[in-house]
Amino acid sequence: MRKIVVWMFVSILAVSLGCKGKSVKLDSSELLGSWNVIELKVAGSSVKMPEREPVLIFSDSNRISGFAGCNQFFGTYQVKDGKLQIQPGGMTMAFCPDMEFESLFMNTLATVSQARIYDSQLELSSPSGDTVLVFSAFQSVGVAEGENGCNKAAGYTWSDVKGECIRLFDSGIRLNPIIQDTTSAVFSAFLVFSPDSLQVELFLPNEQGHPILDRRELPDGTFAWNQLDDDTPNVRRIDGSWTVSRRGVLLYQEDKPIHAVYVGGDGKTRRLYQVEATFYPGDEKVVVQYDDQTFELPQQISGSGFRYEAGGVSLMGKGQEATLILGDSLTLTLTERE
């Protein structure tokens, strides 16, 4: 009888321990919300955490955002067959003492391929199965958290001219400040036009209100969006770029596309290749044309230079030098043509 009791106790204990460590099957709905980073591992060793706790937020539209220890970042994610793929998109450009951690964090985030929820923690692993990031239990993000029921944590804000919740990154036109402080983050302004373009809603950084400006025809036949009060911002399209000015002083301007032509070779033959690339800084992407193929590649986090990548195709470089990788079939070493 004593043996039976001991056996039952051991069995119950084993089941109890097994339940405690049970891994929940990964589903995109399990990820939604805000996760706090509690551990980052590089080559199996934990990295010292920064002063401010990094955060990763999963939204319900396959978007991620968060704080990397110094800068805000955003991007996309995908859950397929129980696997998690994260693709960072862009980030602010402040300089802080914790830049080394931030760089390691963003690079690690881009390499994860596996995830599991274990004891109320989210563990992200490398393709080899090694745990590289650990997050504390998330706080569920409600649908109605901001003005007019917009899911603020998922990046939504209310637009009066649209009459709905929008993401500025998706629905707005990004303009960057003319005068930038290289020691702090770059905060963009956004323009959101009404469906008939008769009004524009202006979202300025660090300002609570979103002024709505009416369209007015100018003597030369072009248009400007402003109010009768001279002290309000003035929106115009000049030389193909949207601008915001006040009292004749240019404050914000849309980045113009940059077109570059590269030539080079594959290092194996004498054939000379030509590649055209059009960079869209505001949209953080590049359109690459090679032979009769066109690739649209989103910008990725890079320690120096630039890097754009999607679907096994990547364009990376620094200065006038670049490398185009087309999967396993072709790698071109390129130089920008004058």
C-alpha positions as CSV (number, residue, x, y, z in Angstrom):
1,M,0.0,0.0,0.0
2,R,2.8,2.4,0.8
3,K,4.5,1.7,-2.5
4,I,1.2,2.5,-4.3
5,V,0.9,5.8,-2.5
6,V,4.5,6.7,-3.3
7,W,4.1,5.8,-6.9
8,M,0.9,7.9,-7.1
9,F,2.7,10.9,-5.5
10,V,5.6,10.6,-8.0
11,S,3.2,10.3,-10.9
12,I,1.1,13.4,-9.8
13,L,4.4,15.4,-9.3
14,A,5.6,14.5,-12.8
15,V,2.3,15.5,-14.4
16,S,2.3,18.7,-12.4
17,L,5.8,19.6,-13.5
18,G,5.0,18.7,-17.1
19,C,1.9,21.0,-17.1
20,K,3.9,23.9,-15.6
21,G,6.4,23.7,-18.4
22,K,3.9,23.1,-21.1
23,S,4.6,25.0,-24.3
24,V,1.5,26.7,-25.9
25,K,1.1,26.2,-29.6
26,L,2.1,29.4,-31.3
27,D,-0.8,31.4,-32.8
28,S,-0.8,35.0,-34.0
29,S,-3.6,35.8,-31.5
30,E,-1.4,34.7,-28.6
31,L,1.2,37.3,-29.5
32,L,-1.0,40.4,-29.6
33,G,0.0,43.0,-27.1
34,S,3.1,44.4,-25.5
35,W,6.1,42.3,-24.4
36,N,9.0,43.5,-22.2
37,V,12.5,42.2,-23.0
38,I,14.1,40.5,-20.0
39,E,17.0,38.7,-21.7
40,L,19.1,38.9,-24.8
41,K,21.6,36.1,-25.6
42,V,24.4,36.4,-28.1
43,A,26.5,33.3,-28.7
44,G,24.8,31.7,-25.6
45,S,25.8,34.5,-23.2
46,S,23.4,37.0,-21.8
47,V,23.9,40.7,-22.8
48,K,23.7,43.4,-20.2
49,M,20.3,45.1,-20.4
50,P,20.0,48.8,-21.1
51,E,18.9,51.5,-18.7
52,R,15.4,51.6,-20.2
53,E,13.6,48.4,-20.8
54,P,13.0,47.4,-24.5
55,V,9.5,46.6,-25.6
56,L,8.1,44.7,-28.5
57,I,4.5,45.2,-29.6
58,F,2.5,42.8,-31.9
59,S,-0.6,44.3,-33.6
60,D,-3.5,42.4,-35.2
61,S,-2.4,43.4,-38.7
62,N,1.0,41.7,-38.8
63,R,2.8,44.9,-37.7
64,I,5.3,45.2,-35.0
65,S,6.6,48.3,-33.2
66,G,8.5,49.0,-30.0
67,F,11.4,50.5,-28.2
68,A,14.9,49.1,-28.7
69,G,16.6,50.8,-25.7
70,C,17.3,54.1,-27.4
71,N,15.1,54.4,-30.5
72,Q,11.5,53.5,-31.5
73,F,11.2,51.0,-34.3
74,F,8.5,49.3,-36.5
75,G,8.2,46.5,-39.0
76,T,6.2,43.4,-39.9
77,Y,5.8,39.8,-38.7
78,Q,4.3,36.6,-40.0
79,V,3.3,33.4,-38.3
80,K,3.2,30.4,-40.6
81,D,3.1,26.7,-39.7
82,G,3.9,27.6,-36.1
83,K,7.0,29.5,-37.1
84,L,7.6,33.3,-36.4
85,Q,9.3,35.5,-38.9
86,I,10.1,39.2,-37.9
87,Q,11.1,41.8,-40.5
88,P,12.2,45.1,-39.0
89,G,11.3,48.0,-41.2
90,G,12.8,51.3,-39.8
91,M,13.5,53.3,-36.7
92,T,14.2,56.7,-35.3
93,M,17.9,57.9,-35.3
94,A,18.7,59.1,-31.8
95,F,22.1,58.5,-30.3
96,C,22.3,57.0,-26.8
97,P,24.8,55.2,-24.6
98,D,23.0,51.9,-25.2
99,M,23.6,51.8,-29.0
100,E,25.6,48.6,-28.8
101,F,22.7,46.7,-27.1
102,E,20.2,48.3,-29.6
103,S,22.2,47.1,-32.5
104,L,22.5,43.5,-31.1
105,F,18.8,43.5,-30.3
106,M,17.6,44.6,-33.7
107,N,20.0,42.2,-35.5
108,T,18.9,39.3,-33.3
109,L,15.2,40.1,-33.8
110,A,15.7,39.8,-37.6
111,T,17.2,36.3,-37.3
112,V,14.6,34.6,-35.2
113,S,12.6,31.8,-36.8
114,Q,11.0,29.9,-33.9
115,A,8.9,31.0,-30.9
116,R,7.0,29.5,-28.0
117,I,5.1,30.7,-25.0
118,Y,6.5,29.0,-21.9
119,D,5.5,29.7,-18.3
120,S,3.9,33.1,-19.3
121,Q,7.0,34.1,-21.2
122,L,7.7,34.4,-24.9
123,E,10.9,32.8,-26.0
124,L,12.3,33.5,-29.5
125,S,14.9,31.2,-31.0
126,S,17.4,31.1,-33.8
127,P,17.1,28.6,-36.7
128,S,19.4,26.3,-34.7
129,G,16.9,26.3,-31.9
130,D,18.9,28.3,-29.4
131,T,16.9,30.8,-27.3
132,V,18.1,34.3,-28.2
133,L,15.4,36.5,-26.7
134,V,13.1,36.2,-23.7
135,F,10.1,38.4,-23.0
136,S,8.0,38.8,-19.9
137,A,4.2,38.1,-20.0
138,F,2.4,40.6,-22.1
139,Q,-0.4,42.9,-21.3
140,S,-3.3,42.5,-23.6
141,V,-4.0,45.4,-25.9
142,G,-7.7,46.4,-26.0
143,V,-9.4,47.5,-29.2
144,A,-10.6,50.8,-27.8
145,E,-7.6,52.4,-26.1
146,G,-7.3,55.8,-27.8
147,E,-9.5,58.6,-29.2
148,N,-12.6,57.4,-30.9
149,G,-11.9,53.8,-30.1
150,C,-8.6,53.6,-32.0
151,N,-6.1,50.9,-30.9
152,K,-3.3,53.2,-30.0
153,A,-0.9,50.5,-28.9
154,A,-1.2,49.0,-32.4
155,G,-0.3,52.3,-34.0
156,Y,-3.7,53.6,-34.8
157,T,-4.8,57.3,-34.5
158,W,-8.0,59.1,-35.3
159,S,-8.2,61.1,-38.5
160,D,-11.0,63.7,-38.8
161,V,-10.6,64.1,-42.6
162,K,-10.7,60.3,-43.1
163,G,-13.4,59.8,-40.5
164,E,-11.7,56.6,-39.3
165,C,-8.7,55.1,-37.4
166,I,-5.6,55.1,-39.5
167,R,-1.9,54.4,-39.2
168,L,0.1,57.4,-40.2
169,F,2.8,55.2,-41.7
170,D,0.2,53.6,-44.0
171,S,-2.2,56.4,-44.8
172,G,-0.1,59.6,-44.4
173,I,2.6,61.3,-46.4
174,R,5.8,61.5,-44.4
175,L,7.8,64.8,-44.3
176,N,11.1,65.2,-42.4
177,P,12.3,68.4,-40.7
178,I,14.5,70.7,-42.7
179,I,16.8,71.4,-39.7
180,Q,17.7,68.2,-37.9
181,D,19.6,67.8,-34.6
182,T,22.0,64.9,-35.2
183,T,22.2,64.2,-31.5
184,S,18.5,63.3,-31.1
185,A,15.7,61.4,-32.8
186,V,14.2,62.6,-36.1
187,F,10.5,63.1,-35.7
188,S,8.5,63.3,-38.9
189,A,5.4,65.2,-39.8
190,F,2.5,63.6,-41.7
191,L,-0.1,64.8,-44.1
192,V,-3.4,63.1,-44.4
193,F,-5.7,64.3,-47.2
194,S,-9.5,64.0,-47.4
195,P,-10.8,61.7,-50.2
196,D,-11.6,64.8,-52.4
197,S,-8.2,66.5,-51.5
198,L,-10.1,69.7,-50.5
199,Q,-8.7,69.4,-47.0
200,V,-5.5,68.1,-45.4
201,E,-5.0,67.1,-41.8
202,L,-1.5,68.0,-40.5
203,F,0.1,65.8,-37.8
204,L,3.1,67.6,-36.4
205,P,5.5,65.9,-33.8
206,N,5.0,66.9,-30.2
207,E,1.8,68.8,-30.9
208,Q,-1.6,67.7,-29.6
209,G,-3.9,69.2,-32.1
210,H,-4.1,68.2,-35.8
211,P,-5.0,71.3,-37.8
212,I,-7.2,70.9,-40.8
213,L,-6.2,73.1,-43.7
214,D,-8.5,74.1,-46.6
215,R,-7.3,74.0,-50.3
216,R,-7.0,77.4,-52.0
217,E,-6.1,78.1,-55.6
218,L,-3.0,80.4,-56.1
219,P,-2.7,83.0,-58.9
220,D,-0.3,80.6,-60.9
221,G,-3.0,77.9,-60.9
222,T,-1.3,75.7,-58.3
223,F,-2.8,75.0,-54.9
224,A,-2.0,75.6,-51.2
225,W,-3.6,74.3,-48.1
226,N,-3.8,76.7,-45.2
227,Q,-6.1,78.9,-43.1
228,L,-6.7,82.6,-43.4
229,D,-4.7,83.2,-40.3
230,D,-1.1,83.8,-41.4
231,D,0.3,82.0,-38.4
232,T,-1.1,78.6,-39.4
233,P,1.1,76.2,-41.4
234,N,1.0,76.3,-45.1
235,V,1.1,73.1,-47.2
236,R,2.3,73.1,-50.8
237,R,3.7,70.8,-53.4
238,I,7.0,72.3,-54.7
239,D,9.1,70.6,-57.4
240,G,7.4,67.3,-56.8
241,S,7.8,67.3,-53.0
242,W,5.2,68.1,-50.3
243,T,6.3,70.9,-48.0
244,V,5.1,72.5,-44.8
245,S,6.1,76.1,-44.0
246,R,5.0,78.9,-41.6
247,R,5.4,82.6,-42.3
248,G,7.6,81.8,-45.3
249,V,10.0,79.6,-43.4
250,L,10.3,76.0,-44.7
251,L,9.8,73.5,-41.8
252,Y,9.2,70.1,-43.3
253,Q,9.7,68.6,-46.7
254,E,9.0,65.2,-48.3
255,D,12.2,63.3,-49.3
256,K,12.5,63.0,-53.1
257,P,13.2,59.7,-54.7
258,I,16.9,59.1,-55.5
259,H,17.7,57.3,-58.8
260,A,21.0,55.5,-59.2
261,V,22.5,53.4,-62.0
262,Y,25.0,50.7,-61.0
263,V,27.3,48.7,-63.2
264,G,29.4,45.7,-62.3
265,G,30.0,42.0,-62.7
266,D,29.5,38.6,-61.1
267,G,33.2,37.9,-60.6
268,K,33.0,34.7,-62.8
269,T,32.5,36.0,-66.3
270,R,33.4,39.2,-68.3
271,R,29.8,40.2,-68.7
272,L,29.0,43.7,-67.6
273,Y,25.7,44.1,-65.7
274,Q,23.6,47.2,-65.3
275,V,21.2,47.7,-62.4
276,E,18.9,50.6,-61.8
277,A,17.8,51.5,-58.3
278,T,15.2,54.1,-57.2
279,F,15.4,54.8,-53.5
280,Y,12.3,56.2,-51.7
281,P,13.5,57.5,-48.3
282,G,10.1,58.5,-47.1
283,D,8.6,55.0,-47.8
284,E,11.9,53.2,-46.7
285,K,12.1,51.1,-49.8
286,V,14.0,50.7,-53.1
287,V,12.8,49.6,-56.5
288,V,15.5,47.6,-58.3
289,Q,15.4,46.9,-62.1
290,Y,17.6,44.2,-63.5
291,D,17.1,43.0,-67.0
292,D,13.4,42.6,-67.3
293,Q,12.9,42.0,-63.6
294,T,11.7,44.5,-61.0
295,F,12.0,44.1,-57.3
296,E,10.5,46.2,-54.5
297,L,12.6,45.8,-51.4
298,P,11.9,47.3,-47.9
299,Q,14.7,48.9,-46.0
300,Q,16.3,46.8,-43.2
301,I,18.3,47.8,-40.2
302,S,22.0,48.2,-41.0
303,G,25.0,49.0,-38.9
304,S,26.5,51.2,-41.6
305,G,25.6,51.9,-45.2
306,F,22.2,50.7,-46.5
307,R,20.5,47.3,-46.8
308,Y,17.2,46.4,-48.5
309,E,15.9,42.9,-48.6
310,A,12.9,40.7,-49.3
311,G,12.3,37.2,-50.6
312,G,15.9,36.2,-51.0
313,V,16.8,39.3,-53.0
314,S,18.9,42.0,-51.3
315,L,20.7,45.2,-52.2
316,M,23.3,46.5,-49.8
317,G,26.2,48.8,-49.9
318,K,27.9,52.0,-48.7
319,G,28.8,55.1,-50.7
320,Q,29.1,54.3,-54.4
321,E,29.7,50.6,-53.9
322,A,26.8,48.1,-53.7
323,T,26.1,44.3,-53.9
324,L,23.0,42.8,-55.4
325,I,22.1,39.3,-54.4
326,L,19.4,37.4,-56.4
327,G,18.9,34.3,-54.2
328,D,21.4,31.5,-54.9
329,S,21.6,32.3,-58.6
330,L,23.6,35.5,-58.9
331,T,25.6,37.9,-56.8
332,L,26.7,41.2,-58.5
333,T,29.4,43.5,-57.2
334,L,28.5,47.0,-58.4
335,T,29.7,50.6,-58.6
336,E,27.4,53.6,-59.1
337,R,27.9,55.2,-62.5
338,E,28.6,58.9,-62.5
